[in-house]
């Protein structure tokens, strides 16, 4: 007997009616069995009025530039009232400041409106399965921001940074250097002549020790604490 996963509940918050309706139609045509639209709203204020605690979306697609209550304000409200909802930003606003601000507010992914419906499907699928969706574009924006902050930050936290360095074993330091590259974890294991299980153990130990949630977080943690040179990427 085959088992079908329940549809992912989604909501769309965007002030452009044509974009909302078009996106809903495309998703319905291509991936009808995968998603269930809980509600659509034209602003953050409208979202607050329409959100129903009995049927919360799993993933909310959010624009930034909206009247009354924009994406930033909406994200702050969601974090306070419904932190369990994952947010995927879909916006024409692509400045580094906006991207980094949204990611620091806790969004799980960030897409430009100049994309295909397949990209949105892949993003929603990734967020549902892995908890996040970070493209090279987003990672680059984050790394650029951290790069500018890291030198002064490290100089002001020399004792803490030194303690972090000393808390890592030699193999953990090597693992972090490889993990900051494009190598897959299986390839890291080959480079270090270790089993994938051992590498997974290093990864989980470091994640647990420093409260890191994913590989992008590990890269940013390494850069911010001087464990990895941005120019090595």
PAZAPA-4460 file (N, C-alpha, C; in steps of 0.05 Angstrom, whole numbers, plus 32768, in hexadecimal, padded with zeros to 4 digits):
% residues 233
    n_x    n_y    n_z   ca_x   ca_y   ca_z    c_x    c_y    c_z   seq   type   mol
   8011   7FE8   8000   8000   8000   8000   8012   8019   8000     1      X     A
   800E   802A   7FEC   801F   8042   7FEA   8016   8057   7FFE     2      X     A
   8029   8067   8008   8023   807C   801B   8028   8097   800E     3      X     A
   8015   80A8   800F   8018   80C3   8004   801B   80D7   801B     4      X     A
   802F   80E7   8019   8034   80FB   802E   801D   8110   802D     5      X     A
   8015   811A   8044   8001   812F   8045   800B   8148   8037     6      X     A
   7FFA   8157   802A   8004   816F   801C   8010   8183   802F     7      X     A
   8023   8192   8025   8030   81A7   8035   801D   81BF   8035     8      X     A
   8016   81C9   804C   8004   81E0   804E   8014   81FA   804A     9      X     A
   800B   820A   8036   8019   8222   8030   8006   823A   8031    10      X     A
   8013   8252   8035   8004   826B   8034   8015   827F   8023    11      X     A
   8007   8291   8016   8015   82A5   8005   800E   82C1   800E    12      X     A
   8022   82D1   8015   801D   82ED   801E   802D   82FF   800A    13      X     A
   801E   830C   7FF9   8029   831D   7FE4   8015   8332   7FDB    14      X     A
   801D   834B   7FD8   8009   835F   7FD1   8003   8360   7FB3    15      X     A
   8011   8351   7FA3   800B   834F   7F86   7FF8   8339   7F80    16      X     A
   7FDF   8340   7F7C   7FCA   832C   7F78   7FD0   8319   7F61    17      X     A
   7FD9   8325   7F4B   7FDF   8315   7F33   7FF5   8300   7F39    18      X     A
   8009   8308   7F48   801E   82F5   7F4F   8013   82DF   7F61    19      X     A
   8003   82E6   7F74   7FF7   82D2   7F86   7FE7   82BE   7F77    20      X     A
   7FD4   82C8   7F66   7FC2   82B7   7F58   7FD1   82A6   7F43    21      X     A
   7FE5   82B2   7F36   7FF5   82A3   7F23   8005   828D   7F30    22      X     A
   8011   8293   7F47   8020   827F   7F56   800E   8268   7F5F    23      X     A
   7FF7   826F   7F6A   7FE4   825A   7F73   7FDC   8248   7F5C    24      X     A
   7FD6   8254   7F45   7FCE   8245   7F2D   7FE4   8232   7F24    25      X     A
   7FFC   823C   7F23   8013   822C   7F1A   8019   8215   7F2D    26      X     A
   8018   821B   7F47   801D   8206   7F5B   8007   81F1   7F59    27      X     A
   7FEE   81FA   7F56   7FD7   81E8   7F54   7FD9   81D6   7F3B    28      X     A
   7FE2   81E1   7F25   7FE5   81D2   7F0C   7FFB   81BD   7F0E    29      X     A
   8012   81C6   7F19   802A   81B5   7F18   802C   81A2   7F30    30      X     A
   8023   81AC   7F47   8028   819C   7F60   8010   819B   7F72    31      X     A
   7FF9   8197   7F66   7FDF   8197   7F75   7FDF   8184   7F8C    32      X     A
   7FEB   816D   7F89   7FEA   8159   7F9F   7FFD   815F   7FB6    33      X     A
   8010   8171   7FB1   8025   8177   7FC4   801E   818C   7FD9    34      X     A
   800C   819F   7FD1   8008   81B6   7FE1   7FEA   81BB   7FE7    35      X     A
   7FE5   81C8   7FFD   7FCA   81D1   8005   7FCC   81EE   800C    36      X     A
   7FBF   81FF   7FFD   7FBF   821C   8003   7FAD   8222   801B    37      X     A
   7FB8   822C   8030   7FA9   8232   8048   7F9C   824E   8046    38      X     A
   7FAB   8262   803D   7FA0   827C   8038   7FB3   828D   8027    39      X     A
   7FA9   82A2   801C   7FB9   82B6   800E   7FB3   82D1   801A    40      X     A
   7FC7   82E3   801B   7FC3   82FE   8027   7FD2   8312   8017    41      X     A
   7FC8   832B   8017   7FD5   8340   8007   7FE8   8352   8017    42      X     A
   7FEB   834C   8031   7FFE   835B   8041   8002   834C   805C    43      X     A
   8015   8356   806C   8018   8349   8086   8000   834E   8098    44      X     A
   7FF4   8365   8095   7FDC   836B   80A5   7FC5   8358   809D    45      X     A
   7FC3   8353   8084   7FAE   8341   807A   7FB4   8324   8083    46      X     A
   7FCE   831E   8084   7FD7   8303   808D   7FCE   82FF   80AB    47      X     A
   7FD3   8313   80BB   7FCB   8311   80D7   7FAD   830C   80DB    48      X     A
   7F9D   8319   80CA   7F80   8316   80CB   7F77   82FA   80C2    49      X     A
   7F86   82EF   80AE   7F7D   82D6   80A2   7F89   82BD   80AE    50      X     A
   7F9F   82BF   80BC   7FAD   82A8   80C7   7F9B   829A   80DC    51      X     A
   7F99   8280   80DA   7F87   8270   80EB   7F98   825C   80FA    52      X     A
   7F97   825E   8115   7FA7   824C   8126   7F9F   822E   8122    53      X     A
   7F87   8229   8118   7F7E   820E   8114   7F89   8202   80FB    54      X     A
   7F92   8212   80E8   7F9C   8208   80CF   7FB4   8219   80C6    55      X     A
   7FC9   8219   80D5   7FE1   8229   80CF   7FF0   821D   80B7    56      X     A
   7FFC   822D   80A6   800C   8223   8090   8026   8217   809B    57      X     A
   8030   8204   808C   804B   81F9   8093   8060   820D   8089    58      X     A
   805B   8218   8071   806E   822A   8064   805E   8242   805A    59      X     A
   8068   825A   805F   805C   8272   8056   806E   8280   8042    60      X     A
   8063   8286   802B   8072   8294   8016   806D   82B2   801A    61      X     A
   8082   82C1   801E   807F   82DD   8027   808E   82F1   8015    62      X     A
   8080   8306   800E   808D   831C   7FFF   8098   8330   8014    63      X     A
   80A9   8342   800C   80B4   8356   801E   80A6   8371   801B    64      X     A
   80A6   837C   8002   809B   8396   7FFD   807D   8396   7FFB    65      X     A
   8070   839B   8012   8052   839A   8013   8048   83B2   8024    66      X     A
   8030   83BB   801F   8024   83D1   802E   801B   83C8   804A    67      X     A
   8017   83DC   805B   800C   83D7   8076   801F   83C9   8089    68      X     A
   8027   83B1   8081   8039   83A1   8092   804B   8391   807F    69      X     A
   8064   839A   807C   8076   838E   8068   8080   8372   8071    70      X     A
   8092   8367   8061   809C   834C   8067   80AD   834B   8080    71      X     A
   80BC   835F   8086   80CD   835F   809E   80BB   835F   80B7    72      X     A
   80A7   8371   80B7   8094   8372   80CD   8084   8359   80D0    73      X     A
   807D   834D   80B9   806E   8334   80B9   807E   831E   80C5    74      X     A
   8098   831D   80BF   80AA   8309   80C9   80AD   830B   80E7    75      X     A
   80B0   8323   80F1   80B2   8328   810E   8098   831E   811C    76      X     A
   8081   8324   8110   8068   831B   811C   8066   82FD   811C    77      X     A
   806E   82F0   8106   806C   82D3   8104   807F   82C5   8118    78      X     A
   8097   82D0   811C   80A9   82C5   812F   809E   82C6   814C    79      X     A
   808F   82DB   8151   8084   82DE   816C   806B   82CD   8170    80      X     A
   805A   82CC   815C   8040   82BE   8160   803F   82A2   8154    81      X     A
   804E   829C   813F   804D   8281   8133   8069   8279   812A    82      X     A
   807C   8275   813C   8097   826F   8135   809B   8254   8127    83      X     A
   8086   8243   8127   8088   8229   811A   8084   822A   80FC    84      X     A
   807B   8241   80F2   8076   8244   80D5   8090   824A   80C7    85      X     A
   8098   823B   80B3   80B0   8241   80A4   80A9   8255   808E    86      X     A
   80BB   8268   808A   80B6   827E   8077   80C9   827D   8060    87      X     A
   80BE   827E   8048   80CE   8280   802F   80C8   829B   8023    88      X     A
   80DC   82AC   8021   80D9   82C6   8015   80DA   82C4   7FF7    89      X     A
   80C7   82D0   7FE9   80C7   82D2   7FCC   80C3   82EF   7FC5    90      X     A
   80D9   82FD   7FBD   80D8   831A   7FBB   80EA   8324   7FA5    91      X     A
   80E4   833C   7F9B   80F5   834A   7F88   810B   8359   7F97    92      X     A
   8108   835C   7FB2   811C   836A   7FC2   8133   8357   7FC7    93      X     A
   814B   835D   7FBC   8161   834B   7FBD   817B   8359   7FC8    94      X     A
   8178   836F   7FD6   818F   837D   7FE1   819B   836B   7FF7    95      X     A
   81B5   836E   7FFB   81C2   835E   8010   81B6   8364   802B    96      X     A
   81B1   837D   8030   81A5   8385   804A   818B   8377   804F    97      X     A
   8179   8376   803B   815F   8369   803E   8161   834B   8041    98      X     A
   8173   833F   8031   8176   8322   8033   8181   831A   804E    99      X     A
   8196   8327   8057   81A2   8320   8071   818E   8325   8088   100      X     A
   8180   833C   8086   816D   8342   809B   8157   832D   809D   101      X     A
   814D   8324   8086   8138   8310   8086   8143   82F5   8091   102      X     A
   815B   82EE   8089   8166   82D5   8092   816B   82D5   80B0   103      X     A
   8173   82EC   80BA   8178   82EF   80D7   815D   82EF   80E7   104      X     A
   8148   82F6   80D9   812D   82F4   80E5   8123   82D8   80E6   105      X     A
   8131   82C6   80D6   812A   82AA   80D8   811C   829E   80C0   106      X     A
   811C   82AB   80A9   810F   829F   8091   8120   8287   8089   107      X     A
   8113   8273   807D   8120   825A   8076   812A   8259   8059   108      X     A
   8123   826E   8049   812C   826F   802E   8125   8289   8021   109      X     A
   8132   8290   800B   812E   82AA   7FFF   8130   82A7   7FE1   110      X     A
   811B   82AE   7FD2   811B   82AC   7FB5   8114   82C6   7FA8   111      X     A
   811E   82CB   7F90   8115   82E2   7F80   80FB   82DA   7F72   112      X     A
   80EB   82EE   7F6C   80D2   82E8   7F5D   80D8   82E0   7F40   113      X     A
   80F0   82E5   7F38   80F8   82DE   7F1C   8102   82C1   7F1B   114      X     A
   80F0   82AF   7F23   80F6   8293   7F23   80DF   8282   7F17   115      X     A
   80E4   8269   7F14   80D0   8256   7F0A   80C1   8249   7F21   116      X     A
   80A9   823F   7F1B   809A   8232   7F30   80A8   8219   7F3B   117      X     A
   80B9   820C   7F2A   80C9   81F5   7F33   80DC   81FE   7F49   118      X     A
   80E7   8216   7F47   80F9   8220   7F5C   80EB   8223   7F76   119      X     A
   80D2   822C   7F75   80C3   822F   7F8E   80BC   8214   7F99   120      X     A
   80B5   8201   7F88   80B0   81E6   7F91   80C8   81DA   7F9F   121      X     A
   80E0   81DD   7F93   80F8   81D2   7F9E   80FE   81E0   7FB9   122      X     A
   80F9   81FA   7FBB   80FE   8208   7FD4   80EC   81FE   7FEA   123      X     A
   80D2   81FC   7FE4   80BE   81F2   7FF7   80C5   81D6   8000   124      X     A
   80CC   81C5   7FED   80D3   81A9   7FF3   80EB   81A8   8005   125      X     A
   8100   81B8   7FFF   8118   81B9   8010   8112   81C2   802C   126      X     A
   8102   81D7   802E   80FB   81E2   8049   80EB   81CD   8058   127      X     A
   80D9   81BF   804B   80C9   81AB   8058   80DA   8193   8062   128      X     A
   80EE   818B   8051   80FE   8174   8058   8116   817A   8069   129      X     A
   8124   8190   8063   813D   8197   8070   813B   81AF   8083   130      X     A
   8126   81BE   8080   8123   81D5   8092   812D   81EF   8087   131      X     A
   8139   81EF   806F   8144   8207   8063   8148   8204   8045   132      X     A
   814C   821B   8038   8152   821A   801B   8164   8233   8016   133      X     A
   817E   822E   8014   8191   8244   800F   819E   8240   7FF4   134      X     A
   819A   8253   7FE2   81A7   8252   7FC8   81C3   825F   7FCA   135      X     A
   81D3   825C   7FB5   81ED   8268   7FB5   81EB   8287   7FB8   136      X     A
   81D5   8292   7FAD   81D1   82AF   7FAE   81CE   82B8   7FCB   137      X     A
   81BE   82A9   7FDB   81B9   82B0   7FF7   81D2   82AB   8007   138      X     A
   81DF   8295   8003   81F8   828F   8012   820D   82A5   800D   139      X     A
   820E   82AE   7FF3   8221   82C3   7FED   821B   82DD   7FFB   140      X     A
   8201   82E4   7FFD   81FA   82FC   800B   8201   82FA   8029   141      X     A
   81FC   82E3   8034   8203   82DF   8051   8221   82E1   8055   142      X     A
   822F   82D3   8044   824D   82D3   8047   8258   82EF   8044   143      X     A
   824E   82FE   8031   8257   831A   802E   8253   832A   8047   144      X     A
   823B   8327   8053   8235   8336   806B   8246   832E   8082   145      X     A
   824A   8313   8085   825A   8309   809B   8278   8311   8097   146      X     A
   8281   8311   807E   829C   8319   8077   82A2   8335   8081   147      X     A
   828F   8347   807D   8293   8363   8085   8293   8366   80A3   148      X     A
   8284   8355   80B1   8281   8357   80CE   8297   8348   80DD   149      X     A
   82A2   8333   80D0   82B1   831F   80DF   82CB   832A   80EA   150      X     A
   82DA   833B   80DC   82F4   8344   80E5   82F1   8353   8100   151      X     A
   82DF   8367   8100   82DB   8377   8119   82CF   8365   812F   152      X     A
   82BE   8353   8127   82B1   8341   813A   82C6   832F   8148   153      X     A
   82D7   8324   8137   82EC   8312   8142   82FF   8321   8155   154      X     A
   8307   8339   814D   8319   8349   815D   830D   8350   8178   155      X     A
   82F2   8352   8179   82E5   8359   8192   82DF   8340   81A3   156      X     A
   82E4   8328   8198   82DD   830F   81A6   82F4   82FC   81A5   157      X     A
   830C   8306   81A8   8324   82F6   81A5   8325   82DE   81B8   158      X     A
   831D   82E3   81D1   831D   82CE   81E5   8309   82B8   81DF   159      X     A
   82F1   82C0   81D7   82DD   82AD   81D0   82E4   829D   81B7   160      X     A
   82EF   82AB   81A3   82F7   829D   818A   830E   8289   8190   161      X     A
   8320   8291   81A0   8337   827F   81A8   832C   8267   81B6   162      X     A
   8318   826B   81C8   830D   8254   81D7   82FF   8241   81C4   163      X     A
   82F1   824B   81B0   82E3   823A   819C   82F8   822A   818D   164      X     A
   830D   8237   8184   8323   822A   8175   832F   8213   8185   165      X     A
   8334   8218   819F   8340   8204   81B0   832D   81ED   81B6   166      X     A
   8313   81F3   81B5   82FF   81DE   81BC   82FC   81C9   81A6   167      X     A
   8306   81D0   818E   8304   81BE   8177   831C   81AC   8175   168      X     A
   8317   8193   816E   832E   8181   8169   8339   8187   814D   169      X     A
   8351   817D   8148   835E   8181   812E   834C   8177   8117   170      X     A
   8340   815F   811B   832F   8154   8106   8316   8165   8102   171      X     A
   830B   8170   8118   82F4   8182   8116   82FA   819B   8106   172      X     A
   8312   81A6   810A   831A   81BE   80FB   831D   81B7   80DD   173      X     A
   8329   81A0   80D7   832B   8198   80BB   8310   8194   80AF   174      X     A
   82FE   8187   80BE   82E3   8182   80B5   82D5   819C   80AE   175      X     A
   82D8   81B0   80C0   82CB   81CA   80BB   82D6   81D7   80A1   176      X     A
   82F0   81D5   809D   82FB   81E1   8085   82EF   81D4   806C   177      X     A
   82ED   81BA   806C   82E1   81AC   8055   82C3   81B1   8053   178      X     A
   82B6   81B3   8069   8299   81B8   8069   8292   81D3   805E   179      X     A
   82A5   81E6   805F   82A1   8201   8055   82A6   8202   8036   180      X     A
   82AC   81EB   802B   82B0   81EA   800E   8297   81DE   8001   181      X     A
   8298   81D8   7FE7   8281   81CD   7FD9   8280   81AE   7FDB   182      X     A
   8293   81A3   7FE9   8294   8186   7FEB   827B   817B   7FFA   183      X     A
   8271   8164   7FF1   825C   8156   8000   8268   8149   8018   184      X     A
   8258   8143   802C   8263   8136   8044   8271   811C   803E   185      X     A
   8266   810D   802A   8273   80F4   8022   828F   80F9   8017   186      X     A
   8292   810F   8008   82AC   8115   7FFD   82BF   811F   8013   187      X     A
   82B4   812D   8027   82C4   8135   803E   82D0   811D   804C   188      X     A
   82BF   8108   804F   82C8   80EF   805B   82DF   80E3   804C   189      X     A
   82DD   80E3   8031   82F3   80D9   8020   830C   80E9   8023   190      X     A
   830A   8103   8024   8321   8114   8027   832F   8110   8042   191      X     A
   831F   810A   8057   832B   8107   8071   8331   80E9   8077   192      X     A
   832C   80D8   8064   8330   80BB   8068   8321   80B0   8080   193      X     A
   8308   80B9   8083   82F7   80B1   8099   82DD   80A7   808E   194      X     A
   82CE   8099   809E   82B4   808F   8095   829F   80A5   8096   195      X     A
   828A   80A4   8085   8275   80B8   8085   8268   80BA   80A1   196      X     A
   8267   80A4   80AF   825B   80A4   80CA   826B   80B5   80DD   197      X     A
   8286   80B3   80DA   8297   80C3   80EB   8294   80E1   80E5   198      X     A
   8293   80E7   80CB   828F   8103   80C3   8274   810E   80CD   199      X     A
   825F   80FD   80CB   8245   8105   80D6   8247   810A   80F4   200      X     A
   8258   80FB   8101   825B   80FF   811E   8268   811A   8124   201      X     A
   827D   8121   8114   8289   813C   8117   8275   8152   8112   202      X     A
   8266   814F   80FD   8252   8163   80F6   823E   8167   810C   203      X     A
   8232   8151   8116   821E   8153   812A   8229   815E   8145   204      X     A
   8241   8156   814B   824E   8160   8164   8252   817E   8163   205      X     A
   825B   8188   814C   8260   81A5   814A   8245   81B4   8149   206      X     A
   8232   81A9   813B   8217   81B5   813A   820C   81B8   8156   207      X     A
   820D   81A2   8165   8201   81A2   8180   8211   81B5   8193   208      X     A
   822B   81B5   8191   823C   81C4   81A3   8237   81E2   81A0   209      X     A
   8233   81EB   8187   8231   8208   8182   8216   8211   8178   210      X     A
   8202   81FF   817A   81E7   8207   8172   81E4   820D   8155   211      X     A
   81F3   81FF   8144   81F1   8203   8127   81DC   81F0   811B   212      X     A
   81CC   81FA   8108   81B5   81EA   80FE   81BA   81DE   80E3   213      X     A
   81CC   81E9   80D3   81D0   81DF   80B8   81EB   81E7   80AE   214      X     A
   81F2   81DE   8095   820C   81E2   808A   8213   81FF   8085   215      X     A
   81FF   820E   807C   8203   822B   8078   820A   8238   8092   216      X     A
   81FC   8230   80A7   8202   823A   80C2   821E   8234   80CB   217      X     A
   8227   821C   80C3   8243   8214   80CA   8257   8226   80BC   218      X     A
   8252   822C   80A2   8264   823D   8093   8266   8259   80A0   219      X     A
   824F   8264   80A7   824E   827E   80B3   825B   827F   80CE   220      X     A
   8256   8269   80DE   8263   8266   80F8   8281   8266   80F5   221      X     A
   828B   8257   80E1   82A8   8254   80DD   82B4   826F   80D5   222      X     A
   82A7   827D   80C3   82B1   8297   80BA   82B1   82AB   80D1   223      X     A
   829B   82AC   80E0   8298   82C0   80F5   82AC   82BB   810C   224      X     A
   82B5   82A3   810F   82C7   829D   8125   82E3   8297   811C   225      X     A
   82E9   82A0   8103   8305   829E   80F9   830E   8282   80F5   226      X     A
   82FC   826F   80F2   8304   8253   80EE   8308   824D   80D1   227      X     A
   8300   825F   80C0   8302   825B   80A3   8305   8276   8095   228      X     A
   8316   8277   8082   831B   8290   8074   8308   8291   805C   229      X     A
   82F9   82A7   805A   82E6   82AA   8044   82F3   82A7   8029   230      X     A
   830C   82AF   8026   831A   82AE   800C   8321   8291   8004   231      X     A
   831D   827E   8016   8322   8262   800F   830B   8255   8001   232      X     A
   82F4   8262   8000   82DC   8257   7FF4   82E0   8256   7FD5   233      X     A
***
